[in-house]
C-alpha cells in the first residue's frame, strides 16, 4: 500500500473516518502518515493513532474501522472496545468507529492527548 486512499479503497466509510481523523490531527500540528499492510498510522516522534480494518483479522467485526490511541495513561471510558497495556508507559485504547459522527469532541480530545504524548 502506498496511500491511505488505497488502503481504504474497498471501505468508503472507513476512508471518510480516516479523512475526519486526519483533519483533526492536522489541526494539532505536523504529523506523518504511514501506511502498512495492516494499518494507517499517525506519527510524530512515535506513533500515537492508528486506523485499521478489523475485518482483516476477525470474521464478523462489529465495526468497519477501529481507531487505536496510544496514551501514557488509561482513559476510563466505556466507549473503548478494549484497553491494553503493551508496555509500562503505554496504554493502547481501541475504539470501534461505526460512523464519522463517532469522531466527536471527546475523541478529538483523546487524539490531542495522544498527539502531545508522541512528542
C-alpha positions in Angstrom: 0.0 0.0 0.0 1.3 3.4 -0.8 -1.6 5.7 0.3 -4.5 5.7 2.8 -6.8 6.0 -0.2 -5.5 2.7 -1.5 -5.6 1.1 2.0 -9.3 2.0 2.4 -10.2 1.6 -1.3 -12.9 -1.0 -0.7 -14.1 0.6 2.5 -15.6 4.1 1.7 -17.0 4.6 5.3 -13.6 3.8 6.7 -12.0 6.3 4.2 -14.3 9.0 5.5 -13.3 8.2 9.1 -9.7 8.4 8.0 -10.2 11.8 6.4 -12.0 13.1 9.5 -9.3 11.8 11.9 -6.6 13.2 9.6 -8.2 16.7 9.6 -8.5 16.6 13.4 -4.8 15.6 13.8 -3.6 18.1 11.3 -5.3 20.9 13.3 -2.9 20.0 16.1 0.3 20.4 14.1 2.7 18.5 11.9 2.1 14.8 11.5 3.4 12.0 9.4 1.1 9.4 8.0 2.5 5.9 7.4 0.6 3.1 5.6 1.4 -0.5 6.1 -0.3 -3.7 5.1 -2.3 -3.7 8.3 -2.9 -0.1 9.3 -2.6 3.6 8.7 -0.5 5.2 11.4 -0.3 8.8 12.5 3.1 9.7 13.9 5.2 12.4 15.5 8.4 11.2 17.1 6.4 8.0 17.6 3.1 6.6 16.6 0.0 7.8 18.5 -3.1 6.9 16.5 -3.8 4.0 14.2 -6.7 3.2 11.9 -7.2 -0.5 10.9 -9.8 -2.7 9.5 -10.9 -5.4 11.9 -12.3 -7.4 9.0 -8.7 -8.3 8.0 -8.5 -10.2 11.3 -12.0 -11.1 12.5 -14.8 -13.0 10.8 -17.7 -10.8 11.8 -16.4 -7.4 13.1 -19.0 -5.1 14.7 -17.4 -2.0 13.1 -15.7 -1.4 9.8 -12.8 0.5 11.2 -11.0 0.8 14.6 -9.1 3.8 15.9 -6.4 2.8 18.3 -4.8 5.5 20.5 -1.5 5.2 22.4 -1.6 7.1 25.6 0.6 7.2 28.7 -2.4 6.6 31.0 -5.6 4.6 31.0 -8.7 6.5 30.0 -11.8 5.2 31.9 -14.5 5.2 29.2 -16.9 2.6 28.2 -16.6 3.7 24.6 -13.4 1.7 24.2 -13.9 -1.9 23.0 -10.6 -2.8 24.6 -7.7 -1.2 26.5 -4.4 -3.0 26.8 -1.0 -2.1 28.3 1.6 -3.3 25.9 4.4 -1.6 27.8 4.8 0.1 31.2 4.4 3.5 29.7 1.8 2.9 27.0 -1.9 2.2 27.2 -3.5 1.3 23.9 -7.2 2.2 23.6 -9.2 0.6 20.8 -12.3 2.4 19.7 -14.7 0.8 17.2 -15.9 3.5 14.8 -19.2 2.9 13.1 -19.8 6.3 11.6 -17.9 9.6 11.1 -20.1 11.1 13.8 -18.3 8.8 16.3 -15.3 11.2 15.9 -16.8 13.7 18.3 -15.3 16.3 20.7 -14.4 13.5 23.2 -12.4 11.6 20.6 -10.8 14.8 19.4 -9.6 15.5 23.0 -8.2 11.9 23.2 -6.4 12.5 19.8 -4.9 15.7 21.1 -3.7 14.0 24.3 -2.1 11.2 22.2 -0.6 13.7 19.9 1.0 15.7 22.7 2.4 12.4 24.2 4.0 11.4 21.0 6.3 14.2 21.0 
